[in-house]
């Protein structure tokens, strides 16, 4: 039989997990928003760039930003699967 105290503790734990999950979702969204201009503007700069050394550096930046974006997508899907 669940006591009132243990039921309250369980509700508090669930509430804490929901708060934690919501906070993580906000962090992921914020990071995604910061990453978007890096992806977009590095791609735009690559299209306009004529200097080969600079182009290689921009390719590294753009590639790393795309990889980071892919990691964010994976993390979001893990959270979605865990919270469903």
KACORRA-V361357 format. One record per residue. N is the residue number from 1. RES is the residue in three letters. PHI is phi in whole degrees, -180 to 180 (999 if undefined). NEAR is the number of other ideal C-beta (glycine too) atoms within 12 Angstrom. Layout:
n->N res->RES phi->PHI near->NEAR
n->N res->RES phi->PHI near->NEAR
This chain:
n->1 res->UNK phi->999 near->6
n->2 res->UNK phi->-84 near->10
n->3 res->UNK phi->-81 near->9
n->4 res->UNK phi->-60 near->10
n->5 res->UNK phi->-66 near->11
n->6 res->UNK phi->-69 near->12
n->7 res->UNK phi->-66 near->13
n->8 res->UNK phi->-65 near->13
n->9 res->UNK phi->-64 near->14
n->10 res->UNK phi->-66 near->15
n->11 res->UNK phi->-63 near->15
n->12 res->UNK phi->-66 near->14
n->13 res->UNK phi->-65 near->14
n->14 res->UNK phi->-63 near->15
n->15 res->UNK phi->-62 near->14
n->16 res->UNK phi->-63 near->14
n->17 res->UNK phi->-66 near->17
n->18 res->UNK phi->-65 near->15
n->19 res->UNK phi->-62 near->14
n->20 res->UNK phi->-63 near->17
n->21 res->UNK phi->-65 near->21
n->22 res->UNK phi->-64 near->16
n->23 res->UNK phi->-64 near->15
n->24 res->UNK phi->-63 near->22
n->25 res->UNK phi->-62 near->22
n->26 res->UNK phi->-66 near->15
n->27 res->UNK phi->-64 near->18
n->28 res->UNK phi->-62 near->26
n->29 res->UNK phi->-64 near->18
n->30 res->UNK phi->-64 near->14
n->31 res->UNK phi->-64 near->21
n->32 res->UNK phi->-61 near->23
n->33 res->UNK phi->-64 near->16
n->34 res->UNK phi->-74 near->17
n->35 res->UNK phi->-78 near->26
n->36 res->UNK phi->-54 near->19
n->37 res->UNK phi->-64 near->17
n->38 res->UNK phi->-66 near->25
n->39 res->UNK phi->-63 near->26
n->40 res->UNK phi->-67 near->19
n->41 res->UNK phi->-73 near->18
n->42 res->UNK phi->-69 near->28
n->43 res->UNK phi->-66 near->22
n->44 res->UNK phi->-62 near->15
n->45 res->UNK phi->-64 near->22
n->46 res->UNK phi->-61 near->25
n->47 res->UNK phi->-64 near->14
n->48 res->UNK phi->-93 near->13
n->49 res->UNK phi->-76 near->20
n->50 res->UNK phi->-114 near->11
n->51 res->UNK phi->-81 near->12
n->52 res->UNK phi->-65 near->11
n->53 res->UNK phi->-66 near->11
n->54 res->UNK phi->-64 near->16
n->55 res->UNK phi->-61 near->19
n->56 res->UNK phi->-62 near->14
n->57 res->UNK phi->-67 near->17
n->58 res->UNK phi->-66 near->26
n->59 res->UNK phi->-62 near->20
n->60 res->UNK phi->-65 near->17
n->61 res->UNK phi->-62 near->26
n->62 res->UNK phi->-63 near->27
n->63 res->UNK phi->-62 near->19
n->64 res->UNK phi->-65 near->18
n->65 res->UNK phi->-66 near->28
n->66 res->UNK phi->-65 near->22
n->67 res->UNK phi->-64 near->17
n->68 res->UNK phi->-63 near->23
n->69 res->UNK phi->-61 near->27
n->70 res->UNK phi->-63 near->17
n->71 res->UNK phi->-64 near->18
n->72 res->UNK phi->-61 near->27
n->73 res->UNK phi->-62 near->18
n->74 res->UNK phi->-63 near->15
n->75 res->UNK phi->-62 near->21
n->76 res->UNK phi->-60 near->22
n->77 res->UNK phi->-67 near->15
n->78 res->UNK phi->-65 near->17
n->79 res->UNK phi->-65 near->23
n->80 res->UNK phi->-64 near->15
n->81 res->UNK phi->-66 near->10
n->82 res->UNK phi->-71 near->14
n->83 res->UNK phi->-95 near->16
n->84 res->UNK phi->-99 near->8
